Amino acid sequence: MAVKDINIDNTPLSEKIASTIRNNIIKGQLKPGERLVEPKLSEMLGISRTPIREALRLLEMEGFIEIIPRRGAVVTTLTAKDIDDIFVIKMKLEPLASKLAVNNLDSHDLDKMRELVKKMDSGTSRAVSQMIHWNYDFHRIFIYKCGNDRLIKMLEGLQQQFKRATVFSFSIEGRTQEVSDEHNDLLKAFEMRDPEKVEKVVEKHVYNGWQFIKEQFNSSQK
């Protein structure tokens, strides 16, 4: 198992470890089905197991690994077809959820959205996990306010798989800013209480993400 040296910056140690493992998964240096053994990682990186355990939890939340009882952390599989399959569903269901949520959002919801947009505006491609979580939290607000329990369950079921793909949207600084700008546009549409506009903005946002993620994924496999 090849793990590259961790760069030193102000990022928390667990995020540095997660970034190192994540990059090795994306580049194919850690293969689907490969086990990530804590003692081995600890020895290889020369650090204690606590931040490694925290890093593995982050990667599990993002869908890069699965922690299996009595087996430990195992790298999950993601293919180009997985990405297309996920986004075909997301393209149909998430714009619908956003449209249904428009008149259900209260001032607290909009304030939380503004706060998350500000965080994404200040985020960078060096804090991938944070950007993924802020993005997820933003979308989760309107999904859970759509008023349709079945639609919520369908979209929630996609989230773990989607997080694995989303990392590509925050791996390049230019796209990170574009994602933030798109969330700003969506926030403005919600503030206008315009269901049709919200639906169109979400559809465009999801489509842009799909095309960018697919392009980056395909490049990473070469």
Buried (B, 14 or more C-beta within 10 A) or exposed (E): BEBEEBEEEEBBBBBBBBBBBBBBBBEEBBEEEBBBBBEEBBEEBEBEEEBBBBBBBBBBBBBBBBBEEEEBBBBBEBEEEBBEEBBEBBBEBBBBBBBBBBEEBEEEBBEBBEEBBEBBEEBEBBBBBBBBBBBBBBBBBBBBBBEBEEBBEBBEEBBBBBBBBBBBBBBEEEBBBBBBBBBBBBBBBBEEEBBEBBBBBBBBBBBBBBEBBBEBBEEBEE
